[in-house]
Amino acid sequence: MSILFNSDKWVEYRCSQCGAISRRHEGTGKPSPGNCPRKNPLRNGAPRPHTWVVNRKY
């Protein structure tokens, strides 16, 4: 098992725009940006990424 996963603590991230939730172990950092369906696309039509913020720690 990796050193990153020795902790039983979890962090729940939520997208501040669309409300998507991602749960990760404490030491792994924020999730990958992904595509947020609620943000307006860029001029070239490419989707914008999620804006992850910490929702809770447990």
Buried (B, 14 or more C-beta within 10 A) or exposed (E): EEEEEEEEEEBEBBBBBEEBEBEBBBEEEEBEEEEBEEBEEEEEEEBBBBBBEEBEEE
